[in-house]
Amino acid sequence: MPLTFPAHLFNPASVKLARVGQVVTSPGTISGVVQALRTDGGGLWRVDYGVMGLRTHDQVRAWRAWEGEFDGGAQLVNIPVLDLRFAPRGLQGGKLARPGSLAVGSDIDPYFPEVVGYGSPLIVATIAPAILRATTVTLDVAQGSRAQGGQTFEVDHPTFGKRVYQTGQVTAHPTATSTTLRIWPPLREAITSTTSINFDWPCLTCRLVPDSDISPELTGGRGSVTAQFVEAF
């Protein structure tokens, strides 16, 4: 099982979740007509982490340790997409509910925690059974608000592991807590029974973009880095 990158240790200034390889195009004709075809799997995600400040000795050591773990892009790693701000949070005191303290578990190495997440789940939700490559699914939020378009969640698939999906157009409200809507990408793996999904701390199985220069230049023991990751299987 891939390790989970400890984004909480580095606090990237920005996170960009981008769709790549979604379509292929043919060479243009003399009149300039170009045909565009959707790829079979719907494309891949890329996750860009903006500036991560290495301000303490611990952060520098942690980054160096992870630089080795990334292995130039050869090693799979679960990357948090940090999208809770837009998740279906419920109301608390008339305002959107806020998460509690982050629970980080590590029996051996704090730079490589076994568990990262909130001590008490902020959002409790499930996805109904759906076929492979389904583009419309039904989500039920038992704790939080009803799902809407433009939200990001994780499904931990039995075979393909942690995969991230983004919601699109709403097509139905089967119950007071459930929503039927379109998703991207198409389901990477069939959902055979009602399955828990993660809106709180969604992660995606990726690899570092190969040949990335992620070695920090330190001045006075401090520096900063950026990193790009692409979805991998």
C-alpha positions in Angstrom: 0.0 0.0 0.0 1.4 3.4 -0.9 2.5 5.8 1.9 0.5 9.0 2.4 2.4 12.2 1.9 2.2 14.4 5.1 0.9 17.6 3.6 0.2 18.8 7.1 4.0 19.0 7.7 4.6 21.2 4.7 1.4 23.3 4.3 1.6 24.0 0.6 0.6 27.6 -0.2 -1.7 26.5 -3.0 -3.0 23.2 -4.4 -4.1 22.8 -8.0 -6.1 19.7 -9.1 -6.0 19.6 -12.9 -7.3 17.3 -15.6 -4.7 16.1 -18.1 -4.8 13.7 -21.0 -8.6 14.1 -21.2 -8.8 14.2 -25.0 -6.6 13.4 -28.0 -6.6 15.4 -31.2 -5.9 14.7 -34.8 -3.7 16.8 -37.0 -5.6 19.8 -38.4 -6.9 19.7 -42.0 -6.0 22.3 -44.6 -9.2 24.2 -43.6 -8.1 24.1 -39.9 -10.6 21.4 -38.7 -9.3 19.4 -35.8 -11.1 16.3 -34.4 -11.0 15.8 -30.6 -11.8 12.4 -29.1 -12.1 11.6 -25.4 -9.7 9.0 -24.1 -11.2 5.7 -22.9 -10.4 6.2 -19.2 -11.4 9.9 -19.2 -7.9 11.2 -18.6 -5.8 11.6 -15.4 -5.5 14.0 -12.5 -2.4 16.1 -11.9 -1.8 17.7 -8.4 0.4 20.7 -8.2 1.6 21.8 -4.7 2.6 25.5 -4.6 5.3 26.8 -2.4 6.1 24.7 0.7 8.3 26.6 3.1 11.0 24.7 4.8 11.5 26.9 7.8 12.6 24.4 10.5 15.2 21.8 10.7 12.4 19.2 11.0 10.8 20.3 7.8 14.1 20.2 5.9 14.9 16.7 7.2 11.3 15.5 6.5 11.5 16.8 2.9 14.9 15.2 2.3 13.5 11.9 3.6 10.5 12.1 1.2 12.7 13.2 -1.7 14.3 9.7 -1.4 10.9 8.1 -1.0 9.6 9.6 -4.2 12.4 7.9 -6.0 12.3 10.3 -8.9 8.7 9.4 -9.7 9.1 5.6 -9.6 7.3 5.2 -6.2 3.6 5.4 -5.8 2.4 7.7 -3.0 -1.0 8.9 -1.8 -1.3 12.7 -2.2 -3.9 14.7 -0.2 -5.8 17.1 -2.5 -6.9 19.3 0.5 -10.4 20.3 -0.8 -12.4 20.4 2.5 -13.2 24.1 2.1 -15.7 23.1 -0.7 -17.0 19.9 0.8 -20.6 19.3 1.9 -20.1 20.6 5.4 -23.1 21.0 7.7 -24.0 24.0 9.8 -22.8 24.5 13.3 -24.0 27.6 15.2 -25.4 29.0 12.0 -22.0 28.7 10.3 -20.3 26.0 8.2 -19.0 23.3 10.5 -15.2 23.4 11.1 -13.1 20.3 11.5 -11.5 19.4 14.9 -7.8 18.7 15.4 -5.9 16.6 12.8 -5.2 13.1 14.1 -1.8 11.9 13.0 -0.6 8.5 13.9 2.9 7.2 13.8 4.5 4.5 15.9 7.9 4.8 14.4 8.6 7.8 12.2 6.6 11.1 12.4 7.7 12.0 8.8 5.9 8.9 7.6 2.6 8.7 9.5 0.4 5.6 9.1 -2.8 7.6 9.6 -3.7 11.2 8.7 -7.2 12.6 9.2 -9.5 14.4 11.6 -10.0 12.9 15.0 -13.8 13.1 14.5 -15.1 12.8 10.9 -16.7 16.1 9.8 -18.6 14.5 6.9 -19.9 11.0 6.8 -21.0 9.9 3.3 -21.4 6.9 1.0 -21.6 6.1 -2.7 -24.3 3.7 -4.0 -23.3 0.6 -6.2 -22.3 1.6 -9.7 -20.7 0.0 -12.7 -17.1 0.4 -14.0 -16.7 3.8 -15.9 -20.0 5.1 -14.6 -20.3 8.8 -15.0 -23.4 9.3 -12.9 -23.5 8.1 -9.3 -25.6 8.6 -6.2 -24.0 10.0 -3.0 -25.7 10.0 0.4 -24.4 12.4 3.1 -25.5 11.1 6.5 -23.5 13.8 8.4 -23.1 17.1 6.6 -25.1 18.8 3.8 -26.4 17.3 0.6 -23.7 16.9 -2.1 -23.5 19.5 -4.9 -21.5 20.0 -8.1 -17.9 21.1 -7.8 -16.9 19.0 -4.8 -14.1 16.4 -4.5 -14.2 13.1 -2.8 -12.1 9.9 -2.5 -13.1 6.3 -3.0 -10.6 3.7 -1.6 -11.1 1.0 -4.2 -10.1 -2.6 -3.5 -7.9 -2.9 -6.5 -6.9 0.6 -7.6 -6.7 2.2 -4.2 -7.4 5.8 -3.4 -9.0 7.6 -6.4 -10.4 11.1 -6.4 -13.6 12.2 -8.2 -15.1 15.6 -8.8 -18.9 16.1 -8.9 -20.7 17.8 -11.7 -24.3 18.4 -12.8 -26.9 17.3 -10.3 -29.6 15.2 -12.0 -31.8 14.1 -9.0 -32.4 14.2 -5.3 -33.7 10.7 -4.5 -34.0 11.4 -0.7 -33.5 14.3 1.7 -29.8 13.4 2.1 -28.8 11.9 -1.2 -27.9 13.4 -4.6 -27.6 11.8 -8.0 -25.0 13.6 -10.1 -22.3 13.3 -12.8 -18.7 12.8 -11.8 -15.3 13.0 -13.4 -13.3 10.9 -14.2 -15.5 7.9 -14.9 -15.4 5.3 -12.1 -12.0 3.7 -12.1 -13.5 0.5 -10.5 -17.0 -0.8 -10.1 -18.8 -0.1 -6.7 -20.3 -3.4 -5.8 -22.0 -2.4 -2.5 -22.7 0.8 -0.6 -19.2 2.2 0.2 -17.9 5.0 2.5 -16.3 7.9 0.7 -14.0 10.6 2.1 -14.7 14.3 1.7 -12.6 15.3 4.8 -9.1 14.4 3.7 -9.3 13.0 0.1 -6.1 11.4 -1.3 -5.1 10.3 -4.7 -2.6 7.6 -5.7 0.1 9.4 -7.7 3.8 9.5 -8.5 6.0 12.5 -8.6 6.2 13.9 -12.2 9.4 12.3 -13.5 12.6 14.4 -13.8 11.2 17.0 -11.4 13.8 19.1 -9.6 12.6 19.0 -6.0 15.9 19.6 -4.2 15.6 22.7 -2.0 18.1 25.5 -2.2 18.8 26.4 1.4 19.9 29.8 2.8 20.7 29.9 6.4 19.1 26.4 6.8 15.8 27.6 5.3 14.2 27.3 1.8 11.1 26.3 -0.1 10.0 23.7 -2.7 7.2 23.1 -5.1 6.1 19.7 -6.5 3.9 18.2 -9.1 2.3 14.8 -9.0 0.3 12.8 -11.6 -2.2 10.1 -11.0 -0.7 6.6 -11.4 -1.9 3.0 -11.3 
